[in-house]
Amino acid sequence: MNTELDPATLALEYMRREAEELTPAQFLIRLRQLQLEFADLLELTHVELREEISFASEYGVH
């Protein structure tokens, strides 16, 4: 069983929980965007990730 987190799996799981209706093209664009964002987040250190979470919560991004 593979328990390694990868950007593609995280992006698909995130999109699966969204209620937004997308065309196939919009879906692929959003999927690629999320993959890049998750890849960036996975490269952060623990301290950097905590800073990102703190910054997002200050601006109401969850």
Helices and strands as residue ranges (DSSP letters): H 7-17, H 24-42, H 46-58
